[in-house]
Amino acid sequence: MTNEKWKLTLRTIVEEVAEMDDIPEDADFNDDLGIDSMLAIEILARIEKKMKISVPESGLIEMHSLNDAYRIVGNILQAAVTSEG
């Protein structure tokens, strides 16, 4: 999956769960978008299912924006590529 494609996948998941369009990448999930802990768990579950990855509990704690989601998922995907090669 290309970098642009998985970022679009993440954006789509967050926008669907938040029921919003065009979420700024630096918008805080809780403070700016009103995404509570239950919605954050739903976002994480959808990311894991759609992308077939496992995000550690620390990822949920650190995921406050789309930029954070990109960084966390990107690190997981990079680690998977590194371990395969």
Contact map, one row per residue, 1 for C-alpha under 8 A:
1110110000000000000000000000000000000000000000000000000000000000000000000000000000000
1111110000000000000000000000000000000000000000000000000000000000000000000000000000000
1111111000000000000000000000000000000000000000000000000000000000000000000000000000000
0111111100000000000000000000000000000000000000000000000000000000000000000000000000000
1111111110000000000000000000000000000000000000000000000000000000000000000000000000000
1111111111000000000000000000000000000000000000000010000000000000000000000000000000000
0011111111100000000000000000000000000000000000000000000000000000000001000000000000000
0001111111110000000000000000000000000000000000000000000000000000000000000000000000000
0000111111111000000000000000000000000000000000000000000000000000000000000000000000000
0000011111111100000000000000000000000000000000100000000000000000010011000000000000000
0000001111111110000000100000000000000000000000000000000000000000010000000000000000000
0000000111111111000000000000000000000000000000000000000000000000000000000000000000000
0000000011111111100000000000000000000000001001100000000000000000000000000000000000000
0000000001111111110000000000000000000000001000000000000000000000010000000000000000000
0000000000111111111111100000000000000000000000000000000000000000000000000000000000000
0000000000011111111100000000000000000000000000000000000000000000000000000000000000000
0000000000001111111100000000000000000010011000000000000000000000000000000000000000000
0000000000000111111100000000000010100010000000000000000000000000000000000000000000000
0000000000000011111110000000000000000000000000000000000000000000000000000000000000000
0000000000000011111111100000000000000000000000000000000000000000000000000000000000000
0000000000000010001111100000000000000000000000000000000000000000000000000000000000000
0000000000000010000111110000000000000000000000000000000000000000000000000000000000000
0000000000100010000111111010000000000000000000000000000000000000000000000000000000000
0000000000000000000001111110000000000000000000000000000000000000010000000000000000000
0000000000000000000000111110000000000000000000000000000000000000111000000000000000000
0000000000000000000000011111000000000000000000000000000000000000111000000000000000000
0000000000000000000000111111100110000000000000000000000000000000110000000000000000000
0000000000000000000000000111111110000000000000000000000000000001100000000000000000000
0000000000000000000000000011111111110000000000000000000000000001100000000000000000000
0000000000000000000000000001111111110000000000000000000000000001000000000000000000000
0000000000000000000000000001111111100000000000000000000000000000000000000000000000000
0000000000000000000000000011111111000000000000000000000000000000000000000000000000000
0000000000000000010000000011111111100000000000000000000000000000000000000000000000000
0000000000000000000000000000111111110000000000000000000000000000000000000000000000000
0000000000000000010000000000111011111111000000000000000000000000000000000000000000000
0000000000000000000000000000110001111111000000000000000000000000000000000000000000000
0000000000000000000000000000000000111111100000000000000000000000000000000000000000000
0000000000000000000000000000000000111111110000000000000000000000000000000000000000000
0000000000000000110000000000000000111111111000000000000000000000000000000000000000000
0000000000000000000000000000000000111111111100000000000000010000000000000000000000000
0000000000000000000000000000000000001111111110000000000000010000000000000000000000000
0000000000000000100000000000000000000111111111000000000000000000000000000000000000000
0000000000001100100000000000000000000011111111100000000000000000000000000000000000000
0000000000000000000000000000000000000001111111110000001000010000000000000000000000000
0000000000000000000000000000000000000000111111111000000000000000000000000000000000000
0000000000001000000000000000000000000000011111111100000000000000000000000000000000000
0000000001001000000000000000000000000000001111111111100000000000000000000000000000000
0000000000000000000000000000000000000000000111111111111000000000000000000000000000000
0000000000000000000000000000000000000000000011111111100000000000000000000000000000000
0000000000000000000000000000000000000000000001111111000000000000000000000000000000000
0000010000000000000000000000000000000000000000111111100000000000000000000000000000000
0000000000000000000000000000000000000000000000111111110000000000000000000000000000000
0000000000000000000000000000000000000000000000111011111000000000000000000001000000000
0000000000000000000000000000000000000000000000010001111100000000000000000000000000000
0000000000000000000000000000000000000000000100010000111111110000000000001001000000000
0000000000000000000000000000000000000000000000000000011111110000000000000000000000000
0000000000000000000000000000000000000000000000000000001111111000000000000000000000000
0000000000000000000000000000000000000000000000000000001111111100000000000000000000000
0000000000000000000000000000000000000000000000000000001111111110000000010000000000000
0000000000000000000000000000000000000001100100000000001111111110000000000000000000000
0000000000000000000000000000000000000000000000000000000011111111000000000000000000000
0000000000000000000000000000000000000000000000000000000001111111000100000000000000000
0000000000000000000000000000000000000000000000000000000000111111110110010000000000000
0000000000000000000000000001110000000000000000000000000000001111110110000000000000000
0000000000000000000000001111100000000000000000000000000000000011111110000000000000000
0000000001100100000000011110000000000000000000000000000000000011111111000000000000000
0000000000000000000000001100000000000000000000000000000000000000111111100000000000000
0000000000000000000000000000000000000000000000000000000000000111111111110000000000000
0000000001000000000000000000000000000000000000000000000000000011111111111000000000000
0000001001000000000000000000000000000000000000000000000000000000011111111100000000000
0000000000000000000000000000000000000000000000000000000000000000001111111110000000000
0000000000000000000000000000000000000000000000000000000000100010000111111111000000000
0000000000000000000000000000000000000000000000000000001000000000000011111111100000000
0000000000000000000000000000000000000000000000000000000000000000000001111111110000000
0000000000000000000000000000000000000000000000000000000000000000000000111111111000000
0000000000000000000000000000000000000000000000000000101000000000000000011111111100000
0000000000000000000000000000000000000000000000000000000000000000000000001111111110000
0000000000000000000000000000000000000000000000000000000000000000000000000111111111000
0000000000000000000000000000000000000000000000000000000000000000000000000011111111100
0000000000000000000000000000000000000000000000000000000000000000000000000001111111110
0000000000000000000000000000000000000000000000000000000000000000000000000000111111111
0000000000000000000000000000000000000000000000000000000000000000000000000000011111111
0000000000000000000000000000000000000000000000000000000000000000000000000000001111111
0000000000000000000000000000000000000000000000000000000000000000000000000000000111111
0000000000000000000000000000000000000000000000000000000000000000000000000000000011111
